Amino acid sequence: MLRLLSATLLLSSVLSAATVNENIEEFLTDKFEENDKIESVSVKIKESVDLKDLKGWKGYIVEVQAYLKNNPKKQVQQRMIWFSDGKIITKELMNMDSGRSLVDAVKPKFQNKFYAKENLIYGNEKSRHKVVIFSDPLCPFCKGYVPGALKDMKKDPAKYAVYYYHMPLERIHPASVEIVKMAAAAQLQGVKDVMLKMYDIKVNPREKDVKKILAAFNQAIGTKLIEKDINDIKVLREVNHDFDAANELMVAGTPTVYLDGKLDEKKLGYKTVK
């Protein structure tokens, strides 16, 4: 009888959680559809995490897929975090004692699959420490950090395996979108140190003329790429792979650095590891 009762309670909790998830998905779908720029939208909860700081509340990783009215053929996909106790829902919660957002407690865990061979630019799989960098080559903060960090770690391949992921910030640096495609094309052609050299590209971050961006890239990297090269299916596959990784890990800004699978907020952990 006790076993039966336990099973019943467990089933009830599962059904309750499923109902809460459905309610949240329905509520967010309705809210997103109020945006007159959206043609259609789909909302799915991918994961939920109990909040230690707030009893009865959970953090939800929500994946949103939408089509915009001005471009109905292009799907926009984004992950975001929401918090709810089943009755109230909010986008932000903060611990007043620590001053930290509870978003950090919900973000996806780093998985070994993000140590992808195609993203390994220095070191090897047997290197003692693994560093993952998400970066935009035209981001001022990236320019001040990434080249120096890459040069430091390149010197010791036995110590560092460096995995580089493209993450162009299209809204503020539209030229970066084309630059990362060019970088991927150059890498596929066997050009060395592409990720290091591309931070020397002299171009307006707001530039949208592909020919001007390509000329600036070729001059900085020493390549002879043409527009056909950067639209090759292999190039687009490489770039989309990086975009998908950033979306899955919910990387929000650049540069974002992981050291041995953990977010390195100060980005200098590689200097102190033994």
C-alpha atoms as an extended CHARMM CRD file, in Angstrom:
* protein
*
       274  EXT
         1         1  MET       CA              0.0000000000        0.0000000000        0.0000000000  PROA      1               0.0000000000
         2         2  LEU       CA              2.8820000000        2.3750000000        0.8550000000  PROA      2               0.0000000000
         3         3  ARG       CA              4.5660000000        1.5830000000       -2.4620000000  PROA      3               0.0000000000
         4         4  LEU       CA              1.3340000000        2.2640000000       -4.3480000000  PROA      4               0.0000000000
         5         5  LEU       CA              0.8340000000        5.5730000000       -2.5160000000  PROA      5               0.0000000000
         6         6  SER       CA              4.4160000000        6.6530000000       -3.2760000000  PROA      6               0.0000000000
         7         7  ALA       CA              3.9690000000        5.8360000000       -6.9490000000  PROA      7               0.0000000000
         8         8  THR       CA              0.7210000000        7.8210000000       -7.0370000000  PROA      8               0.0000000000
         9         9  LEU       CA              2.3180000000       10.8940000000       -5.4520000000  PROA      9               0.0000000000
        10        10  LEU       CA              5.2260000000       10.7240000000       -7.8800000000  PROA      10              0.0000000000
        11        11  LEU       CA              2.8670000000       10.5040000000      -10.8490000000  PROA      11              0.0000000000
        12        12  SER       CA              0.8880000000       13.4640000000       -9.5310000000  PROA      12              0.0000000000
        13        13  SER       CA              4.0280000000       15.5840000000       -9.2750000000  PROA      13              0.0000000000
        14        14  VAL       CA              5.0360000000       14.6780000000      -12.8220000000  PROA      14              0.0000000000
        15        15  LEU       CA              1.6100000000       15.5830000000      -14.1680000000  PROA      15              0.0000000000
        16        16  SER       CA              1.6670000000       18.8340000000      -12.2160000000  PROA      16              0.0000000000
        17        17  ALA       CA              5.0790000000       19.7710000000      -13.6160000000  PROA      17              0.0000000000
        18        18  ALA       CA              3.8890000000       18.9600000000      -17.1390000000  PROA      18              0.0000000000
        19        19  THR       CA              0.8370000000       21.1710000000      -16.6630000000  PROA      19              0.0000000000
        20        20  VAL       CA              2.9860000000       24.0560000000      -15.3810000000  PROA      20              0.0000000000
        21        21  ASN       CA              5.2910000000       23.6910000000      -18.3960000000  PROA      21              0.0000000000
        22        22  GLU       CA              2.3480000000       23.7610000000      -20.7940000000  PROA      22              0.0000000000
        23        23  ASN       CA              0.9100000000       26.8390000000      -19.0670000000  PROA      23              0.0000000000
        24        24  ILE       CA              4.2340000000       28.6720000000      -19.3060000000  PROA      24              0.0000000000
        25        25  GLU       CA              4.6690000000       27.7450000000      -22.9780000000  PROA      25              0.0000000000
        26        26  GLU       CA              1.1310000000       28.8970000000      -23.7610000000  PROA      26              0.0000000000
        27        27  PHE       CA              1.5130000000       32.1500000000      -21.8120000000  PROA      27              0.0000000000
        28        28  LEU       CA              4.8140000000       33.0850000000      -23.4910000000  PROA      28              0.0000000000
        29        29  THR       CA              3.4940000000       32.1490000000      -26.9230000000  PROA      29              0.0000000000
        30        30  ASP       CA              0.5390000000       34.5000000000      -26.4310000000  PROA      30              0.0000000000
        31        31  LYS       CA              2.8320000000       37.3000000000      -25.2510000000  PROA      31              0.0000000000
        32        32  PHE       CA              5.2780000000       36.9250000000      -28.1550000000  PROA      32              0.0000000000
        33        33  GLU       CA              2.4170000000       36.8630000000      -30.6450000000  PROA      33              0.0000000000
        34        34  GLU       CA              1.3920000000       40.3250000000      -29.4230000000  PROA      34              0.0000000000
        35        35  ASN       CA              4.5250000000       41.6490000000      -31.1610000000  PROA      35              0.0000000000
        36        36  ASP       CA              3.3300000000       42.9920000000      -34.5230000000  PROA      36              0.0000000000
        37        37  LYS       CA              6.7110000000       42.1410000000      -36.0970000000  PROA      37              0.0000000000
        38        38  ILE       CA              6.2540000000       38.4030000000      -35.5520000000  PROA      38              0.0000000000
        39        39  GLU       CA              4.4550000000       36.2650000000      -38.1320000000  PROA      39              0.0000000000
        40        40  SER       CA              4.4100000000       33.0530000000      -36.0960000000  PROA      40              0.0000000000
        41        41  VAL       CA              6.1670000000       31.7040000000      -32.9990000000  PROA      41              0.0000000000
        42        42  SER       CA              6.7980000000       28.4040000000      -31.2210000000  PROA      42              0.0000000000
        43        43  VAL       CA              7.8380000000       28.2030000000      -27.5440000000  PROA      43              0.0000000000
        44        44  LYS       CA              9.2430000000       25.0500000000      -25.9210000000  PROA      44              0.0000000000
        45        45  ILE       CA             10.7320000000       24.4870000000      -22.4760000000  PROA      45              0.0000000000
        46        46  LYS       CA             14.0020000000       22.5830000000      -22.9230000000  PROA      46              0.0000000000
        47        47  GLU       CA             15.0340000000       22.2780000000      -19.2730000000  PROA      47              0.0000000000
        48        48  SER       CA             14.0200000000       23.3750000000      -15.7840000000  PROA      48              0.0000000000
        49        49  VAL       CA             16.1080000000       23.8470000000      -12.6290000000  PROA      49              0.0000000000
        50        50  ASP       CA             14.9500000000       24.1720000000       -9.0100000000  PROA      50              0.0000000000
        51        51  LEU       CA             16.1670000000       27.4160000000       -7.4460000000  PROA      51              0.0000000000
        52        52  LYS       CA             18.0230000000       26.8950000000       -4.1630000000  PROA      52              0.0000000000
        53        53  ASP       CA             17.6410000000       30.5860000000       -3.3180000000  PROA      53              0.0000000000
        54        54  LEU       CA             13.8510000000       30.6130000000       -3.7150000000  PROA      54              0.0000000000
        55        55  LYS       CA             11.7340000000       27.6880000000       -2.5650000000  PROA      55              0.0000000000
        56        56  GLY       CA              8.9640000000       26.6850000000       -4.9490000000  PROA      56              0.0000000000
        57        57  TRP       CA             10.4970000000       28.5370000000       -7.8880000000  PROA      57              0.0000000000
        58        58  LYS       CA             12.1890000000       27.1200000000      -10.9660000000  PROA      58              0.0000000000
        59        59  GLY       CA             14.3280000000       28.5150000000      -13.7130000000  PROA      59              0.0000000000
        60        60  TYR       CA             13.2340000000       27.5010000000      -17.2130000000  PROA      60              0.0000000000
        61        61  ILE       CA             15.4140000000       27.3470000000      -20.3070000000  PROA      61              0.0000000000
        62        62  VAL       CA             13.0080000000       28.2770000000      -23.0780000000  PROA      62              0.0000000000
        63        63  GLU       CA             13.6600000000       27.8820000000      -26.7910000000  PROA      63              0.0000000000
        64        64  VAL       CA             11.8040000000       30.3060000000      -29.0450000000  PROA      64              0.0000000000
        65        65  GLN       CA             11.4890000000       29.7850000000      -32.7930000000  PROA      65              0.0000000000
        66        66  ALA       CA              9.8660000000       32.5910000000      -34.7420000000  PROA      66              0.0000000000
        67        67  TYR       CA              9.2870000000       33.8710000000      -38.2550000000  PROA      67              0.0000000000
        68        68  LEU       CA              9.2510000000       37.6330000000      -38.7930000000  PROA      68              0.0000000000
        69        69  LYS       CA              6.7510000000       39.4140000000      -41.0330000000  PROA      69              0.0000000000
        70        70  ASN       CA              9.4840000000       41.2580000000      -42.9490000000  PROA      70              0.0000000000
        71        71  ASN       CA             11.2990000000       37.9770000000      -43.6730000000  PROA      71              0.0000000000
        72        72  PRO       CA              8.8350000000       35.0730000000      -43.3520000000  PROA      72              0.0000000000
        73        73  LYS       CA             11.2380000000       32.5320000000      -44.8770000000  PROA      73              0.0000000000
        74        74  LYS       CA             13.9840000000       33.0300000000      -42.2830000000  PROA      74              0.0000000000
        75        75  GLN       CA             13.5530000000       31.3500000000      -38.9190000000  PROA      75              0.0000000000
        76        76  VAL       CA             14.8700000000       33.1610000000      -35.8390000000  PROA      76              0.0000000000
        77        77  GLN       CA             15.8680000000       30.8280000000      -33.0160000000  PROA      77              0.0000000000
        78        78  GLN       CA             16.8320000000       31.9060000000      -29.5230000000  PROA      78              0.0000000000
        79        79  ARG       CA             17.1160000000       30.4550000000      -26.0410000000  PROA      79              0.0000000000
        80        80  MET       CA             16.1950000000       32.5010000000      -22.9940000000  PROA      80              0.0000000000
        81        81  ILE       CA             15.6670000000       31.9990000000      -19.2670000000  PROA      81              0.0000000000
        82        82  TRP       CA             12.4400000000       32.6540000000      -17.3820000000  PROA      82              0.0000000000
        83        83  PHE       CA             11.5520000000       32.1150000000      -13.7160000000  PROA      83              0.0000000000
        84        84  SER       CA              8.2060000000       30.9360000000      -12.3560000000  PROA      84              0.0000000000
        85        85  ASP       CA              6.4980000000       29.3960000000       -9.3310000000  PROA      85              0.0000000000
        86        86  GLY       CA              3.6040000000       28.2240000000      -11.5030000000  PROA      86              0.0000000000
        87        87  LYS       CA              1.5420000000       31.3710000000      -10.9150000000  PROA      87              0.0000000000
        88        88  ILE       CA              3.9760000000       34.2540000000      -11.4060000000  PROA      88              0.0000000000
        89        89  ILE       CA              6.5400000000       34.5060000000      -14.1980000000  PROA      89              0.0000000000
        90        90  THR       CA              9.4740000000       36.9130000000      -14.5250000000  PROA      90              0.0000000000
        91        91  LYS       CA             12.5470000000       37.3970000000      -16.6960000000  PROA      91              0.0000000000
        92        92  GLU       CA             14.8980000000       38.4470000000      -13.8940000000  PROA      92              0.0000000000
        93        93  LEU       CA             15.5610000000       37.4330000000      -10.2860000000  PROA      93              0.0000000000
        94        94  MET       CA             18.4510000000       38.7140000000       -8.1850000000  PROA      94              0.0000000000
        95        95  ASN       CA             19.8550000000       37.6830000000       -4.8200000000  PROA      95              0.0000000000
        96        96  MET       CA             19.9760000000       40.8490000000       -2.7060000000  PROA      96              0.0000000000
        97        97  ASP       CA             22.7310000000       39.4730000000       -0.4450000000  PROA      97              0.0000000000
        98        98  SER       CA             25.1710000000       38.5760000000       -3.2140000000  PROA      98              0.0000000000
        99        99  GLY       CA             23.8980000000       40.9500000000       -5.8980000000  PROA      99              0.0000000000
       100       100  ARG       CA             24.0880000000       38.1130000000       -8.4210000000  PROA      100             0.0000000000
       101       101  SER       CA             21.4360000000       37.2550000000      -10.9670000000  PROA      101             0.0000000000
       102       102  LEU       CA             19.9090000000       33.7960000000      -10.5910000000  PROA      102             0.0000000000
       103       103  VAL       CA             20.2850000000       33.3680000000      -14.3430000000  PROA      103             0.0000000000
       104       104  ASP       CA             23.7670000000       31.9350000000      -13.7070000000  PROA      104             0.0000000000
       105       105  ALA       CA             22.2150000000       29.0750000000      -11.7250000000  PROA      105             0.0000000000
       106       106  VAL       CA             20.0510000000       28.0420000000      -14.6710000000  PROA      106             0.0000000000
       107       107  LYS       CA             22.3490000000       28.3990000000      -17.6810000000  PROA      107             0.0000000000
       108       108  PRO       CA             23.1850000000       25.1290000000      -19.5180000000  PROA      108             0.0000000000
       109       109  LYS       CA             26.1640000000       23.1470000000      -18.2690000000  PROA      109             0.0000000000
       110       110  PHE       CA             29.2260000000       22.9650000000      -20.5060000000  PROA      110             0.0000000000
       111       111  GLN       CA             29.4580000000       19.6030000000      -22.2840000000  PROA      111             0.0000000000
       112       112  ASN       CA             32.4380000000       17.7920000000      -23.7930000000  PROA      112             0.0000000000
       113       113  LYS       CA             30.8670000000       18.0180000000      -27.2510000000  PROA      113             0.0000000000
       114       114  PHE       CA             31.8820000000       21.6700000000      -27.3420000000  PROA      114             0.0000000000
       115       115  TYR       CA             35.5180000000       20.5740000000      -27.6150000000  PROA      115             0.0000000000
       116       116  ALA       CA             34.9410000000       20.1220000000      -31.3420000000  PROA      116             0.0000000000
       117       117  LYS       CA             37.9490000000       19.2400000000      -33.5090000000  PROA      117             0.0000000000
       118       118  GLU       CA             37.0040000000       21.8170000000      -36.1290000000  PROA      118             0.0000000000
       119       119  ASN       CA             37.2570000000       24.5520000000      -33.4670000000  PROA      119             0.0000000000
       120       120  LEU       CA             40.6660000000       23.5090000000      -32.1250000000  PROA      120             0.0000000000
       121       121  ILE       CA             43.1820000000       26.1390000000      -33.2650000000  PROA      121             0.0000000000
       122       122  TYR       CA             46.1280000000       25.5450000000      -30.8740000000  PROA      122             0.0000000000
       123       123  GLY       CA             47.3050000000       22.6310000000      -28.7580000000  PROA      123             0.0000000000
       124       124  ASN       CA             45.7560000000       19.1680000000      -28.9460000000  PROA      124             0.0000000000
       125       125  GLU       CA             43.3380000000       16.8460000000      -27.1880000000  PROA      125             0.0000000000
       126       126  LYS       CA             46.0740000000       15.7620000000      -24.7590000000  PROA      126             0.0000000000
       127       127  SER       CA             46.8650000000       19.2990000000      -23.6120000000  PROA      127             0.0000000000
       128       128  ARG       CA             46.5170000000       19.6680000000      -19.8420000000  PROA      128             0.0000000000
       129       129  HSD       CA             43.9550000000       22.4780000000      -19.9670000000  PROA      129             0.0000000000
       130       130  LYS       CA             41.1490000000       23.2810000000      -22.3930000000  PROA      130             0.0000000000
       131       131  VAL       CA             40.1700000000       26.8790000000      -23.1360000000  PROA      131             0.0000000000
       132       132  VAL       CA             37.0770000000       27.7770000000      -25.1700000000  PROA      132             0.0000000000
       133       133  ILE       CA             36.6820000000       31.3120000000      -26.5390000000  PROA      133             0.0000000000
       134       134  PHE       CA             33.5560000000       32.8300000000      -28.0930000000  PROA      134             0.0000000000
       135       135  SER       CA             34.5060000000       36.0600000000      -29.8380000000  PROA      135             0.0000000000
       136       136  ASP       CA             33.6380000000       38.7780000000      -32.3450000000  PROA      136             0.0000000000
       137       137  PRO       CA             36.7150000000       40.0440000000      -34.2600000000  PROA      137             0.0000000000
       138       138  LEU       CA             35.3820000000       43.6340000000      -34.3010000000  PROA      138             0.0000000000
       139       139  CYS       CA             34.3660000000       43.7520000000      -30.6320000000  PROA      139             0.0000000000
       140       140  PRO       CA             36.6100000000       46.2980000000      -28.8170000000  PROA      140             0.0000000000
       141       141  PHE       CA             36.7700000000       44.1120000000      -25.7090000000  PROA      141             0.0000000000
       142       142  CYS       CA             37.7650000000       41.1280000000      -27.8410000000  PROA      142             0.0000000000
       143       143  LYS       CA             40.4440000000       43.1560000000      -29.5780000000  PROA      143             0.0000000000
       144       144  GLY       CA             41.9140000000       44.0410000000      -26.1950000000  PROA      144             0.0000000000
       145       145  TYR       CA             41.8840000000       40.4690000000      -24.8980000000  PROA      145             0.0000000000
       146       146  VAL       CA             41.8060000000       37.7090000000      -27.5160000000  PROA      146             0.0000000000
       147       147  PRO       CA             45.0220000000       38.3880000000      -29.5440000000  PROA      147             0.0000000000
       148       148  GLY       CA             47.1680000000       38.5480000000      -26.4070000000  PROA      148             0.0000000000
       149       149  ALA       CA             45.5350000000       35.4530000000      -24.8930000000  PROA      149             0.0000000000
       150       150  LEU       CA             45.9810000000       33.4750000000      -28.1240000000  PROA      150             0.0000000000
       151       151  LYS       CA             49.6480000000       34.4590000000      -28.3830000000  PROA      151             0.0000000000
       152       152  ASP       CA             50.2490000000       33.4280000000      -24.7600000000  PROA      152             0.0000000000
       153       153  MET       CA             48.5840000000       30.0290000000      -25.1160000000  PROA      153             0.0000000000
       154       154  LYS       CA             50.0140000000       29.3070000000      -28.5530000000  PROA      154             0.0000000000
       155       155  LYS       CA             53.4860000000       29.1870000000      -26.9820000000  PROA      155             0.0000000000
       156       156  ASP       CA             52.6340000000       26.1490000000      -24.8310000000  PROA      156             0.0000000000
       157       157  PRO       CA             50.5920000000       23.5580000000      -26.7850000000  PROA      157             0.0000000000
       158       158  ALA       CA             51.2510000000       20.8940000000      -24.1380000000  PROA      158             0.0000000000
       159       159  LYS       CA             49.4990000000       23.0610000000      -21.5720000000  PROA      159             0.0000000000
       160       160  TYR       CA             46.6820000000       24.6470000000      -23.5880000000  PROA      160             0.0000000000
       161       161  ALA       CA             44.1570000000       23.3220000000      -26.0720000000  PROA      161             0.0000000000
       162       162  VAL       CA             42.4250000000       26.3990000000      -27.4740000000  PROA      162             0.0000000000
       163       163  TYR       CA             38.9820000000       26.0690000000      -29.0660000000  PROA      163             0.0000000000
       164       164  TYR       CA             37.7340000000       29.1420000000      -30.9100000000  PROA      164             0.0000000000
       165       165  TYR       CA             34.0710000000       29.8280000000      -31.7010000000  PROA      165             0.0000000000
       166       166  HSD       CA             32.8580000000       32.6420000000      -33.9500000000  PROA      166             0.0000000000
       167       167  MET       CA             30.1740000000       34.8260000000      -32.3970000000  PROA      167             0.0000000000
       168       168  PRO       CA             29.6070000000       37.9870000000      -34.4640000000  PROA      168             0.0000000000
       169       169  LEU       CA             27.4300000000       40.6000000000      -32.7910000000  PROA      169             0.0000000000
       170       170  GLU       CA             25.3960000000       41.3720000000      -35.8920000000  PROA      170             0.0000000000
       171       171  ARG       CA             23.3590000000       44.2660000000      -34.4970000000  PROA      171             0.0000000000
       172       172  ILE       CA             26.3660000000       46.4020000000      -33.5900000000  PROA      172             0.0000000000
       173       173  HSD       CA             29.0570000000       44.9060000000      -35.8810000000  PROA      173             0.0000000000
       174       174  PRO       CA             27.2900000000       43.7300000000      -39.0650000000  PROA      174             0.0000000000
       175       175  ALA       CA             30.6570000000       43.4850000000      -40.8550000000  PROA      175             0.0000000000
       176       176  SER       CA             31.6480000000       40.7020000000      -38.4540000000  PROA      176             0.0000000000
       177       177  VAL       CA             29.0980000000       38.3530000000      -39.9870000000  PROA      177             0.0000000000
       178       178  GLU       CA             30.9880000000       38.4090000000      -43.2830000000  PROA      178             0.0000000000
       179       179  ILE       CA             34.4130000000       38.3640000000      -41.6060000000  PROA      179             0.0000000000
       180       180  VAL       CA             33.7360000000       35.1040000000      -39.7580000000  PROA      180             0.0000000000
       181       181  LYS       CA             32.6430000000       33.4900000000      -43.0220000000  PROA      181             0.0000000000
       182       182  MET       CA             35.9040000000       34.6460000000      -44.5870000000  PROA      182             0.0000000000
       183       183  ALA       CA             37.8410000000       33.2970000000      -41.6060000000  PROA      183             0.0000000000
       184       184  ALA       CA             36.1570000000       29.9090000000      -41.9610000000  PROA      184             0.0000000000
       185       185  ALA       CA             36.9210000000       29.8710000000      -45.7040000000  PROA      185             0.0000000000
       186       186  ALA       CA             40.5780000000       30.7370000000      -45.0780000000  PROA      186             0.0000000000
       187       187  GLN       CA             40.8890000000       28.0060000000      -42.4680000000  PROA      187             0.0000000000
       188       188  LEU       CA             39.4110000000       25.4310000000      -44.8260000000  PROA      188             0.0000000000
       189       189  GLN       CA             42.0880000000       26.4520000000      -47.3250000000  PROA      189             0.0000000000
       190       190  GLY       CA             44.7770000000       25.7170000000      -44.7270000000  PROA      190             0.0000000000
       191       191  VAL       CA             45.7530000000       29.2960000000      -43.8590000000  PROA      191             0.0000000000
       192       192  LYS       CA             47.5280000000       29.4620000000      -40.4810000000  PROA      192             0.0000000000
       193       193  ASP       CA             46.7720000000       31.7990000000      -37.5490000000  PROA      193             0.0000000000
       194       194  VAL       CA             43.5890000000       33.1510000000      -39.1480000000  PROA      194             0.0000000000
       195       195  MET       CA             41.8840000000       33.7910000000      -35.8030000000  PROA      195             0.0000000000
       196       196  LEU       CA             44.8910000000       35.6950000000      -34.5400000000  PROA      196             0.0000000000
       197       197  LYS       CA             45.4000000000       37.8410000000      -37.6360000000  PROA      197             0.0000000000
       198       198  MET       CA             41.7770000000       38.8370000000      -38.1820000000  PROA      198             0.0000000000
       199       199  TYR       CA             41.8200000000       41.1700000000      -35.1810000000  PROA      199             0.0000000000
       200       200  ASP       CA             44.0470000000       43.4500000000      -37.3010000000  PROA      200             0.0000000000
       201       201  ILE       CA             41.3880000000       43.9500000000      -39.9680000000  PROA      201             0.0000000000
       202       202  LYS       CA             40.8180000000       47.6440000000      -40.6940000000  PROA      202             0.0000000000
       203       203  VAL       CA             37.1480000000       48.0690000000      -41.5580000000  PROA      203             0.0000000000
       204       204  ASN       CA             34.1430000000       49.9850000000      -40.2660000000  PROA      204             0.0000000000
       205       205  PRO       CA             32.1700000000       47.6120000000      -37.9970000000  PROA      205             0.0000000000
       206       206  ARG       CA             28.9550000000       48.9300000000      -39.6030000000  PROA      206             0.0000000000
       207       207  GLU       CA             30.1730000000       48.2090000000      -43.1500000000  PROA      207             0.0000000000
       208       208  LYS       CA             27.8490000000       46.0030000000      -45.2000000000  PROA      208             0.0000000000
       209       209  ASP       CA             29.5850000000       46.0850000000      -48.5840000000  PROA      209             0.0000000000
       210       210  VAL       CA             30.9950000000       42.5640000000      -48.9190000000  PROA      210             0.0000000000
       211       211  LYS       CA             33.6240000000       43.6580000000      -51.4590000000  PROA      211             0.0000000000
       212       212  LYS       CA             35.0600000000       46.2600000000      -49.0930000000  PROA      212             0.0000000000
       213       213  ILE       CA             35.0650000000       43.8180000000      -46.1800000000  PROA      213             0.0000000000
       214       214  LEU       CA             36.6950000000       41.1380000000      -48.3320000000  PROA      214             0.0000000000
       215       215  ALA       CA             39.4370000000       43.5380000000      -49.4630000000  PROA      215             0.0000000000
       216       216  ALA       CA             40.1910000000       44.4790000000      -45.8490000000  PROA      216             0.0000000000
       217       217  PHE       CA             40.2450000000       40.7980000000      -44.8310000000  PROA      217             0.0000000000
       218       218  ASN       CA             42.5820000000       39.7350000000      -47.6450000000  PROA      218             0.0000000000
       219       219  GLN       CA             44.9610000000       42.5680000000      -46.8250000000  PROA      219             0.0000000000
       220       220  ALA       CA             45.1290000000       41.6920000000      -43.1170000000  PROA      220             0.0000000000
       221       221  ILE       CA             45.3410000000       37.9130000000      -43.5160000000  PROA      221             0.0000000000
       222       222  GLY       CA             47.3480000000       37.7440000000      -46.7430000000  PROA      222             0.0000000000
       223       223  THR       CA             44.7230000000       35.7190000000      -48.5980000000  PROA      223             0.0000000000
       224       224  LYS       CA             43.1070000000       35.9990000000      -52.0270000000  PROA      224             0.0000000000
       225       225  LEU       CA             39.5610000000       34.9970000000      -51.2280000000  PROA      225             0.0000000000
       226       226  ILE       CA             36.7030000000       35.8180000000      -53.5700000000  PROA      226             0.0000000000
       227       227  GLU       CA             32.9820000000       36.0460000000      -52.8070000000  PROA      227             0.0000000000
       228       228  LYS       CA             32.3820000000       32.5420000000      -54.1270000000  PROA      228             0.0000000000
       229       229  ASP       CA             34.7350000000       31.1430000000      -51.4630000000  PROA      229             0.0000000000
       230       230  ILE       CA             32.8200000000       32.5950000000      -48.5400000000  PROA      230             0.0000000000
       231       231  ASN       CA             29.4490000000       31.2640000000      -49.6730000000  PROA      231             0.0000000000
       232       232  ASP       CA             30.5940000000       27.6760000000      -50.0290000000  PROA      232             0.0000000000
       233       233  ILE       CA             28.3280000000       25.1800000000      -48.2490000000  PROA      233             0.0000000000
       234       234  LYS       CA             31.2370000000       23.9470000000      -46.0840000000  PROA      234             0.0000000000
       235       235  VAL       CA             31.9000000000       27.4910000000      -44.8940000000  PROA      235             0.0000000000
       236       236  LEU       CA             28.2710000000       28.1040000000      -43.9990000000  PROA      236             0.0000000000
       237       237  ARG       CA             28.1430000000       24.7720000000      -42.1760000000  PROA      237             0.0000000000
       238       238  GLU       CA             31.1980000000       25.7100000000      -40.0730000000  PROA      238             0.0000000000
       239       239  VAL       CA             29.7880000000       29.1160000000      -39.1570000000  PROA      239             0.0000000000
       240       240  ASN       CA             26.3300000000       27.7840000000      -38.3270000000  PROA      240             0.0000000000
       241       241  HSD       CA             27.9540000000       25.1400000000      -36.1240000000  PROA      241             0.0000000000
       242       242  ASP       CA             29.4950000000       27.9340000000      -34.0290000000  PROA      242             0.0000000000
       243       243  PHE       CA             26.2370000000       29.8970000000      -33.9130000000  PROA      243             0.0000000000
       244       244  ASP       CA             24.3730000000       26.7990000000      -32.7110000000  PROA      244             0.0000000000
       245       245  ALA       CA             26.9420000000       26.2100000000      -29.9490000000  PROA      245             0.0000000000
       246       246  ALA       CA             26.6380000000       29.8090000000      -28.7280000000  PROA      246             0.0000000000
       247       247  ASN       CA             22.8510000000       29.5190000000      -28.7370000000  PROA      247             0.0000000000
       248       248  GLU       CA             22.8730000000       26.1880000000      -26.8870000000  PROA      248             0.0000000000
       249       249  LEU       CA             25.2120000000       27.5210000000      -24.1900000000  PROA      249             0.0000000000
       250       250  MET       CA             23.2830000000       30.8000000000      -24.1110000000  PROA      250             0.0000000000
       251       251  VAL       CA             26.4160000000       32.8630000000      -24.5990000000  PROA      251             0.0000000000
       252       252  ALA       CA             25.2580000000       36.4690000000      -24.4160000000  PROA      252             0.0000000000
       253       253  GLY       CA             28.3790000000       38.5870000000      -24.9400000000  PROA      253             0.0000000000
       254       254  THR       CA             31.9420000000       38.5950000000      -26.1700000000  PROA      254             0.0000000000
       255       255  PRO       CA             34.4910000000       37.5910000000      -25.2750000000  PROA      255             0.0000000000
       256       256  THR       CA             33.1000000000       34.6420000000      -23.3090000000  PROA      256             0.0000000000
       257       257  VAL       CA             35.7050000000       32.1930000000      -22.0070000000  PROA      257             0.0000000000
       258       258  TYR       CA             35.4620000000       28.7110000000      -20.5370000000  PROA      258             0.0000000000
       259       259  LEU       CA             38.4100000000       27.1160000000      -18.7460000000  PROA      259             0.0000000000
       260       260  ASP       CA             38.2560000000       23.3460000000      -18.3150000000  PROA      260             0.0000000000
       261       261  GLY       CA             34.4920000000       23.3800000000      -18.7490000000  PROA      261             0.0000000000
       262       262  LYS       CA             33.7370000000       26.2220000000      -16.3250000000  PROA      262             0.0000000000
       263       263  LEU       CA             32.8650000000       29.8140000000      -17.1680000000  PROA      263             0.0000000000
       264       264  ASP       CA             35.9160000000       32.0120000000      -16.5800000000  PROA      264             0.0000000000
       265       265  GLU       CA             34.3240000000       35.3590000000      -15.7360000000  PROA      265             0.0000000000
       266       266  LYS       CA             37.6500000000       37.2040000000      -15.3310000000  PROA      266             0.0000000000
       267       267  LYS       CA             39.0480000000       35.5160000000      -18.4710000000  PROA      267             0.0000000000
       268       268  LEU       CA             42.5300000000       35.2690000000      -16.9490000000  PROA      268             0.0000000000
       269       269  GLY       CA             42.3090000000       31.8070000000      -15.4310000000  PROA      269             0.0000000000
       270       270  TYR       CA             44.6240000000       30.3930000000      -18.0920000000  PROA      270             0.0000000000
       271       271  LYS       CA             47.4680000000       32.4270000000      -16.5770000000  PROA      271             0.0000000000
       272       272  THR       CA             47.1750000000       30.8530000000      -13.1190000000  PROA      272             0.0000000000
       273       273  VAL       CA             46.4820000000       27.1830000000      -13.8760000000  PROA      273             0.0000000000
       274       274  LYS       CA             49.3550000000       24.8160000000      -13.1610000000  PROA      274             0.0000000000
